[in-house]
């Protein structure tokens, strides 16, 4: 029976090639888009983390609710107490991010994103090196170290997959270190790290107030999250009693790895993508359902004959559903092909090292299985109602009237499907336009300075040579002065900040004469810069003056604040000449430096562009107060910035050949990199909206074209009675616009209800933006008009004699 149905279904589709091709294209695009986004949903939100029994791995952080500190890291002394005193964890490990530089004579020094890790961290994850061995406990003790583990990428790229690298001594941050292991391909825990060295030698002397270690643990079998939370809370309560100065009000915070590693806004946007492509899939299903209804009407005589010969209604419905399933399954290869192309395009749109290594997607067996399930589900969705409608009716009248049986009910259903198509297309287009406008707004975002003539990079100063007082500042001065002597360089500055990229520091301030209660001091961004900071950026002072060269290269306690800080703390003016200092839990407020404000400057974008950014109070002091190993360099040039890269690298090598140079980019590239996610969102939602619009247009056209065919006798009568061409066009177009109008109203209501969920992902555009809603509604009505007008033109060509003869 099944094979008979399949054979009949294939023969029936072969004889209706036009219907089959249109239906396959609609379903292929709908299924392909849905499968593409499902691959992302699966890769980011559904697949377990690539560790042994990942459900037992949890994050173990700290919090201080009275101080409003949530998701803080843990200090090394607290971590050791957790390890020794807990009863619910089989293991607890920790790590700390660190820039790590390799120098080994095999090439130029290279800086990598690395991490300090406890010896037990990788065994706890259940990840073994593919070459060599894990760290040993003796490596991770005070005074230990001198060993390093390489990522597969470093081993393959720098050492050309040479197995003899194990046991080789190299310089890591100028410290002789022996390579003991190479981790598996793709492994880059916790996000995109390339090197790992033992943690304890670097943090053993840290105090309990230095909460800088990222910790996670493995629960014992059968232990719940609540039990682990209660266990570590009890340990923290004991520590608060023992060390009230540093641990009062501090508690443990145990939560899942996924909640920590996959931010809520990422989860939200992925589900929004899935919702958008699901709308498109429904539009595609509506199209095919309409085609099926039209085809079923044409097959009324055939179905009636089969019923007259004894076929039960259930048997007829089964046969028609079989045709739908066959049609849908044939569309699967096209859907998989589109999904393969889509996932590759999305992956290629992401900058390297911007996405954690554990997030990846591909069209694998899970995606193929999902595609098959979607295909069968859609077959039922678009095939069931047409099959039920086709099998319902009066046998005598159907045999007598042939294909002109009573179709009022089917016409109503087709009209309802068109209304739903237009409504869903409008929702998809509104979402697409909101994200496209967000991207456009971010692309024109004013960062506070001209980015076009600027080149940026970072260099890292490793080793004992830079541990001496002010050694880093002297090297930074040497490099800046060398670069400013290059032909075509107008100005340059070094800083722990690269504007529009991030860096700098922060702290709470005490204003001279206006103290706040302890713990309630206002916070600011606090950044060290060398002279010519504002000259390089091309920014003019709002008030006061810039640093002199003497001030900028020395420990002169002067500071420049931005407009936001000046207006916040000195509302009536008087910022220039005012004084403030930072609070510092480590050295004590009484020893903190008092800085005198000498100038006020316009705000600049310090970090990567973020739609939720708010104006930031910022202060800039001479670099020597904030000198860092990882230092940024920004250079203003008179030509194309990228052409100066080789000369700048050469000057840095001349200053110190052991300094790795990295993150070289024009400021324009830095600015764009700050909102690449929104470019991707705009592209995905825009594509979804366009496909939805195309499918909805096909649906409107198809229904009206079929309606013209069905109404040919009626139109012929009207023409014979004197109806003009304009009357016929008006008749057909009015029907199409009436359906589109209902769909637009329904779509506007659905958009207004659903778009607020995307509010946090939009920039400078409201989820209820009237312009967006109006433009989409008008555009969709125009498309519906065109889709209605084409069948209307066809209707005007009806020959009254032929139409009357058909009637």
N, C-alpha and C positions, 0 to 999 in steps of 0.2 A: 504493500500500500504506500509506504513512504517513498520508495523508488519510483513508483508510478506518479506520485504527486510531484516529485522533483523533476522527472522527465517532462511532465506536462508544463510545469512552471518555466523550465528553460525554453521549451518550444514556444510558449506564449510570449515570453520576453523577447525572443528572437524575432517574432513576427511584429513586435511593437518597438522597433529600434529607437525611434525618436523619444518615446516615453522613457525607455530604459536608460538612454544616454543622459537625458536631463536629470532623471532621478538619481543616477549614479554620481553625477557631478555634485548635486546638492548634498547627498549623503556623504560623499567623500570629503568635501570641504568641512561639513559639520563634524564628522567623526574625526577627521585629521586635526582640526583645531582643538577639539576636546581631548584627544589623546596626547597632543603636545603639552597642554597645560597639566594633564594628569601626570605626565612624566615628571614635571616640576614638583607637583604636589607630593608625589611618591618619593622623589629624591630628597626633598627638604623636610617634609612633615611626617611621612609614613614609614619609610625604611628605618630599621633600627641602626643605631650608631655602630661603626665597624669595630666593636670591641667584644671581648668575651662576656657573655651574659650582661649586656648593657643595661637591662632593667634593674640590676642591682647596683649600678653606679649612680652616685648622687653628688650634687655640689654641697660643699660644707663651707659656708661663709659666715660672716658675722653681721650684726646690726645693732644700732643704738637708737631706739625709737625716740627717747627724749631729745636727742640731738638731730633727729630726722635722717639718720644714716641707715640706709637699707642696702643690702647686697655688697657690703664692704668685704675686703679680703681679711686674712688672718695674719697675726704676727708669728714669727718663728717660735718664740717661747710658748705661745698659746697652742700652736700646732703640735709641738712635742708633748704638751700636756694632754691634748686630745688623743694622741696616739697611745700614750701610756695609761690613760684613765678611762677610756670609753669601754663599753661592754657590748655594743651593737654592731661594730664595724670589724670586718676581717682585716681591713687595711685602710690606711689614710695616707695620701701622698700630696705633694705640693709642687708648685713651679712658680717661676717668676720670669716675665719677659725680659730679654736682654739683647742688645746688639752685640753680635760676635763677629770678629774679623779673623780671617785666615790669611796668614803670610807663610809661605813655605818654599819660596824660590821657584815654584812652578809657573808663576805668572804674577800679574799685579795683585796686590792685596785686595781682597773682596770682603765686603761687609754683608752679613746675612741677618735675617730676623731669626733670633735664636731664643733659647730658654734655659734657665737653671732648673733642674729637676731633682727630686729626691730619688735615691737609688731604686726604690720600690715602685715608682710610678708606672713604668712600662710593663713590668710583670703584673701589676694590678689591672692594667687595661687588657692584659692577655695578648700583648703584641711582642713578638720576638724579632731580634735582628736577623736579617738574611745572611749576614756575614759577621763573624766575630762573636762578641758576647755582650750581655747587659753590664751596666755599672754594678760594682760590688759594694757592700755596706762600707768597707774601709775607704772607698773613694769619696763617700758622702759624709765625711766627718770633718770637724775643725782641723785645719792644717792639711786636709786631703786634697783631692782634685788632681789636676794634671792629666786628665783624660777627657776624651771628647767622642761623641757619637755623631756620625754623619747621616744626613738624609740620603735617600737613593738619588735624588736629583744632583746633590753636590758630588756624590761619588761618581755618577755617570758623566757629569759635565766638566768638573774640574780635574778629576782623576781618571777619566776615560774608562771607568769600570774596572780599574786595576785591583785585583784581589790582594795584591801585595801591600795595599795601603794600610791594612790591619797591622798594628804594631809600629807604624811609622810615626815619628815625632814631627809635629808641625807647631807653628805659633798661633795660638788662639788668644786674641787681644794681647799679643806680645808675650804670652805665657807659654812656655814649652808644654805641649800636651800630646799624649799618645792616643792615636785613633784606636778605639777598642771595638767598635761595631758600626755596621751600616744597617739602617732601618729599611723596611719593605718599601716597594714602589708606592708612591702616593701618600705615604704616611707623613704628616706634618703637624703633629699635635703641639699645641691645642688648636691652631688655625692654619698658619702658613709658615711654621718654623722649619728651619733647615739644619740647625745644629743644636746639640744639647750637651751641657756640662753639669757636673754635680752642683746642687744647691747649697748645702750646708757650709762649705768653706767661705761662701760670700755673705751669709746672713747669720752666722752663729752668734755674732756680737750684737745683733739687732735687739732693740728694746721691745717691750710689749706694746708700746704706743705706735710702733712702725708696722702697721697692718698692710703688708705689701705682697703677701703670698696667696696665690690662687690655689685653693685646696679642693680636693674631691676625695670621696671615699667609696669603698665597696661594702655594701651591707652583708651581714651574715645571712645565711639561708633562713628564710621565714621571718626576717625582721621587716617591719613596716616603716614607712617614712615617719609616721607619728612617734613610733618608739625611738627611732634614731634622733629625732628632734628633741624628745624629752631627755634622752641620754646626754647629748652634748649640752643642752641647756643646764642640766645639773652640774656638768663639769664647769661651765662658764660661771654659774652661780658661786661655786667654790672659789674660782679664780677671782671673782669680784670681791669676795671676802678677804682673800689673801693679798690682793694687789688693788686696793680701792682707788689709788691715784690714776691708774691706767685702765682698769677693767670695770669700774663702776658703770652700771646700766648697759653693759655690753652683753649680748646674748648670741647664741648660735643661730644659724639660718640654714636649714637643710631643705633642699628642693631638687627637682629633677634636673638632669643634664640638659634636656631639651628646652626647658623653660629658660635656662641660662644661655645656651648656645644658639637658640633660634629666637631672636627678638620678636616681641608681640606685633610690631609694625610689619615685619616680614611675613609673619603668619597671616596677618590681615590682608595684605595686598595679594598674596597667593590665592587665598580663598575668593577674593574679589575677581581675580583672573578666571578662576574656575567658574564662578557665577556668570561671568560675561560670556565665556565660550558655551556654557550650558544654554544660555539664551539663544545663541546662534544655532546650536544643535536643535532646539525646539523649533526655530524658524525653518530649518532644513526639513525637519519632520513634517511640519505643517505644509510645506511645499509639496512633498511627496504624497502626503495624505490627500491634498487637493487633486493632484494628478491621478491618484488611485480612484478618487470619487468620480472624476470625469471619465476615466477609463471604465469604471464599473457601470456607469450609465450607458456607455456605448456597448457594453457586453450584456445588457439586460436580457436580450432575446436568447443569447447563448446560455445564460444562467437559468432562464425559465425553461428552456428545452431540457436541460439536465435535470431540473426539478420534475418536469413532466415525465421523464424517463425513470423516476424513482429515487433520485439523489436526495438524501435528507439535508435539511438546512445546516446541520452540524458538519456534514461532509463537505458541503460547498464552502462554508467558512474556513474549514481546515485547508482546503485547496488554495483559497485566496490568501490565507496567511502564509502558506508555504511559499507562494510567489513573493510575498513581501520579505520573508526571511532570506530567500535566495538572492533577491535584489540587494538586500542590506549586506549579506556576506560577500557578494561580489565587489561591493564598495570598500571592503576592508583593506585590500592591498593599496588602494589609492590613499586611504586614511593613514595607513602605516607609513607610506612614502612621505606624505605631507608632514607627519609627526617627526620623522627622521630629519627632514630638512628644517623644520621649525625648531627642534631642540638644538641642532647644530648652529643655527643662526642666533638663537638666544645665547648660547654658550660663547659664541665668538664676539658677541656685543659686550661681554663682561671683561674689564681690565684684568690682566694677570695679578695674582696675589690679592685681589679685592674680595674674593669669595673663599670662605674657609674650605679646607681640603675635604671635609666630611660632607660637604654639600655638592652633589653632582647628580646629573640626570642623564638618562639614556633610554632609548626604545628597547627595553629588554623583555623577558618573558612576562613580567608583571604588566608592562604597558600593552603588550600584545593581547594578553588575557583580558585586560580591561577593555581593549578595543573590540574584541569579540563579544564581550558581554554587552557593551554599548550597542553594537550592531544588532544583536538579537533583541535587546530592549527597544531600540528605535523601530525595529521591524514590527513589533507588537503595537507600539505607539501609533505609527502611521498606517498600519495595516488593519487593525482590529475594527475600527469604526467604519471604514469603507467596506470591509468584508461583511459586517453586520447589515449595513445599509443595502449592499448589493443583493444580499440573500433574503431581504424582506420585500414583500410586495405581493400583488395579486397575480397569480399565474395566468388567468384568462386575459386580463387587460394587458399584461406584459407581452404575451404572445400576439395579441391583436395589434398593439400600438408599437411594438418593436422598441426602438431606442428613444421614442418620444413619450415614454411613460411619465407618470407623475414624479417630478424631480424637485418639488418645492422643499421637501425636507432636506434633500441633499444640497440644494442651493443655499439653504439657511446655514447648514453646517460649513459649506465652503466659505461663505461670507464670514462666519465666526472665526474660521482659521485665518482669513486674511486680516481681520481686525487684530487678532492676537499677534500675527507676524509684525504688523506695523507697530504695535505697542512695544513688543520686545526689541525690535530694531531701534526704536527711539530710546529705550533705556540704554542699549549698548552704545548708541551714538553719543548720548549725553555723557556717559562715563568716559568714552574715548576723547571727546572734546575737552572735558575738564582736565584730563591728564595731559593732553597735548598743550593746553593753555598753561598748565603748571610748568611744563618743560620750557615753553617759550618765555614765561616770566622768569624762570631761573636762568635761562640763557642770556637774558638782558639784565640780570641782577647787578646792581652797582656795588662792587666790592670796595669802593672808596678810593681807587687809584687806577691809573691806566696800565693794563696788563700787557699790552702789545710789545713794549721794548724791553721786557724783563726775562732774564734767564735765571733759573733756580737749580740748586743742587744741595746735597748734604755731604759732609765728610765726617769721618769718625776718628777720634784720637785715642788709640789704645795704648796700654802699657804703662810701666812705671815712670816713663819720661814725662807723663802728663799728670802725675799725682802730686807734684810739687805745687806750692801755692802760686796761683796765677799763671801756671805754665800754659794752660789752655787759652787764656786770654792773650798771652804773648804770641802763641802760634796763630790765633785768629787774626790778630793785628798784622802779623807778617803776611798772611795769605791775602787779606783784604788790600793791603798796600801794594802787593805785587800785582794783583788783578787790576787795581785802579790805574796802574801804569801802562796797561795794555792799550794799544791804539783802538779807538772806537768804544772804549768803556767810559761812560760818563760818571758813574758812581757805583759803589757797592757797599754792602753791609753784611756782617755776620750776626747771627742771633740763634737762640734756642727755638726760634719761631721762623717758619716759612709762611708768609701771609697767604691766606686762602687755602692753606694745607694743614696747618695745625702746629702745635708746639707750645712753647712758653710754659708758664706755671700759674700759680694762683695762691691766694691766701686771704685771710681776714685782716681788715685794717682798723687801726686805732687812730682817729683824727685828733690832732693836737687841740686840747681844750674841750673835746666833745667825746668823752669815754662812753662806751656801751657796757652793759652788764657782761661779765665773762661768758663766753659761749654764744653771744648774740651779736658779735661784731659783723658788719657787712662784708661780703666777699667781693673780690675783684680779680681780674686776670693780671698777672705780674710777669713782665717779660724783660729780659736783658738784650740790649741792642748795641752795636758799635756805632761810631759816628756815621753820618750821612744816611741814616735810616729814612728820614723824610725826603731828602734830596733824591735818593734812589727811587722811591715810590712816586716822586713828583707831586707831593702833597705840601701845601702851604699851611703854615701855622695859623690857627684861629686867634691865638692870643699869646703873648710872651715870645719866647725864642727857642731855638733848637739847641742841642748840645754843641759846645765847642769841641774841637778835636782833643784838646787837653782833658776836658771833662769826660768825653766819651771813652777814652782809653785808660782812665784812672779810677780810683775809688773815691770819686767825688759824689757825695750823697744828694744828687739832684735827680729830678724825675719830671717826665712829661706825661700828662694825663690826656685822655681823649674827651671829646665833647660830652659824651654820655656820663662819664664819671664827674666832670666838672659841674654839670647841671644837677646831678644826683646829690652831691655832697656840698656844693656851694651854689645854691639856687639863685642867690642874688649877686653872683659874681664873687670875685676875690679869690679865685682858685690860685692864681699866680702869687707866690709868696707863702701859701699855706703849707703846713707840714703834716705828715702822717708816717706811721710805721706799720709793719706787718706783725701780727701775733705769731709766735713760734713756740710750739709745745716742747721743742727739743732744747732751745737755748734760753727760753724765758723772755717775757716781754720786755723786761728792763734792759736786756742786752741788745734788743733789736735796733737797727739803724733808723734814725729819723731822716726822712727824705723831704727836701724842699722842692715844691712845684715851681718850675721855671717856664713852663709853656703848656698851652692847651692846643691840641691838634684834632682835626676831623677824625671820625671813626673810620677804621678800616676793617675788612673782613679778616679775622684771624684764623678761624677754622674753616673746614670744608663747608660749603653752602648747605644749609639745612632749612627746610620750610618752617620748622618750628623755632628757628633762631629768634632771639630777642636782643635788642641793643645791649652790649656788654660794657661794663665799666672796666677800663683797661689803663694800666700804668706802664711806662717804659723807663728803665733805668740803665745806666752804663752796663755793658755786657759783663764786665768783670764781677758784678754782683750775682750774675746768673750764668756763669760760664759752664758749659756742658761738654761732655765727650762727643755727643752727637750734635753737631752744629750745622745750622742751615746757612746758605749763602745765597743772596739775591743780588743780581747784577743788572744795571741799566746800561743798554748798549745803543749805538746809533744805527745798527743794521739789523739783519735778521738774527734774532737771539740764538737760534740753534747753531749758526755758523761759528759761534765763539766757543763752543764746547771744547774742542781740541786744545785751544790756547789756554783756556782756564784749567783743564786737566794738567797740562804741562806745568803751569805755575804751581799748582798744588803739589805735584810730584817733586818739583825743584825745592819746595819748602820742606817736605818730608816725604820720601818715597814710600813710607809705610802707611800713609793715610789712604784708606779706601774712599773712593768717590762714588756716590750712588744717588738714586732718585733724581737724575738729571732730566730736566723738563723745562719747556718754556712756561711762563706764567699763564699763558692762554690755555695750555694743556692742563696745568694744575687747576685752573678755574673750572674747566669743563669736567675734569675728573671728579670734582666735588658733587656733581649731580648726575652722574652717569646712570644711576638707578632710575631717575625720572625720565631720562631719554628712553630707557628700555621700557618703562611702564607705558610711556606715550606710544611707542612703536607697537607694543603688544595690544594695548587697548584700541589703538587706532586701526590696526589690521582687523581686529575682531569687529569693530564697528562697521568698517567698510564691507567686510564679508556679509555681516548681518543685513546691511542696507541692500547689497546686491541680491541676496536671497529673498528679502522682502519684496523688492521690485519685481523679481521674477514671479513671485506669488501673486502680486496684484495683477500683473500683466496676464498671467495664465488664467486666473479666475475670470477676468473680464473678457479675454479672448474666447474662452469657452462659453461665457454668457452670451456673447454675440452670436456664436454658432447656434446655441440653443434658441435664441430669440430671432433667428433669421426669418421665419415665417411672419412673426409679429412685425419685424422691421419692414418686411416687404409690403405688408398690409398698410402700414403707416405711410410708406412712400407712395403706394398706389393711391392713397386717399389725399395726397398732396403735401405730406411732410417734407420740409426742406432738408438739405444736407446739414445745416446748422442745428436743426431740431434733433436729428439723429445723433450728431456728435454730443449735443447737450444731454440727451437721454443716457448715453453710455458713460460719459465723463461724470455726470452727476452721481451715478451709482458708485463709481470707483472712488470719487472724492468723499461721498458719504461714508463708505467703509473706512477710508484712510482717516477721515476726521474723527470717527469714533476711536480708532486705534491710537491716534495722536493724543486725544484727551486721556485715554486710559494709560498710555505710556508716560505722559507727564505726571500723572498721579503716582504711578509706580516709581518713577525717578525721584520724585520729591520724598517718597517714603524710604527709598534705599540709599540715596547718595550721601546722607549724613554719616554713614559708616566709613566713608572715605575721607572725612574731613581732615584728619591728621596727615594725610598723604598729599594734600593739595597745598599749593603756595600762591597766595595773593589772588585767589579765586574762591568764591563761596560754593558749597555744594548745591545751593539754591540759586546760583547765578542766573539772573533773568536773561542776560544776553545769550548764554549758552543754551538755555531751554528754548528761547525764541528762535534762534538760528537753526537749531536742530529740527524744531517743529515745522518751521517754514520750509526748510530744505526737504524734509521728508514729504511734505504736502506737494512740493514741486515735482519730486520724483514720482509720487503717486499720480500726479496730473499727467506726466509724460507717459507713465505706464498705462493710464486710462485712455489717453488720446490716440495711441497707436491702434488699439482695437476699434476705437470709434471711427477712425479713418477707414478701417476695413469694413465697418458696417455701412458706410456711405456708398460702398461699391456694390451693394446687394442689388441684384436684378429683380424687380418686383415680380416679373412673370415666373422666374425660377423659384422665388420664395413662395409664391402662391401655389405653384405646382407641388412644392414640398409639403405645404400645409394640407 
